[in-house]
Amino acid sequence: MTREEKRENILKELYGHNLAERITNMPISEETRAALYFKGKVQDVLETLFSLHRLMYEDVDDKTADKFCEACRNLDEIADKYITNSINDNIVFRNVSEI
């Protein structure tokens, strides 16, 4: 694969990170969907960092990968807390789609 083809693939990948948007149609409560949307945004940011770095420098070394993961770790933990709280708040419903 040529350098230009790699660049085009990375750009396509970079602009294609949209986990958060795919979550918006899940049949769950608004609160849980919003919390999952936030978690998807965090994942999108992490994947975008990797793509951008590969676009500019080709490889992501272990030190850089650890730095990216650490940067998103706290946000991911916050998202997990919101998801858990939302599910716990809605667990009394019998219809699972309301969780």
Beta strands, then each sheet from edge to edge (+ up, - down):
end
